[in-house]
């Protein structure tokens, strides 16, 4: 069953809401479900939600609707909620599934279109189990742990397999190609 959902980065979402006056009313007060709280509190509250959403998808009641936050994105799930009557746990799982789908899609596209990655990627794929890749990508937020880049990411063994490092999430981190090369140059 196809899940059609809208999503956008949190920063963009806040701007849209602020412009349309739906996040704050005309007296500069935050509109949050039933209650109205002051603007500073609102921003704090929002920051707290955004922080928690780095760990897992978090629902936030805003202006009578529930929006979901996860890793810097806002998910509008009202459509699927109305249609399928999913509970919170199911929505949480669907957002996680979507997150992994996107990762897998771009891993596949890189293998397809960036031929220099083919060999290294196929070697990695044999070594690193899918559930470990899911956990590492989620923990590191789809970014290089050193410089924050989202480009040309690689799964790097902190302790190399050749030196007895394991294939577990604890021993694997996301590094961009450049940081990974720098790290290798230092070790060698
Ligand atoms: Zn990097």
Boltz pocket constraint, residues with backbone or C-beta under 6 A from the ligand:
constraints:
  - pocket:
      binder: B
      contacts: [[A, 144], [A, 145], [A, 146], [A, 147], [A, 148], [A, 149], [A, 175], [A, 176], [A, 177], [A, 178], [A, 179], [A, 180]]
      max_distance: 6.0
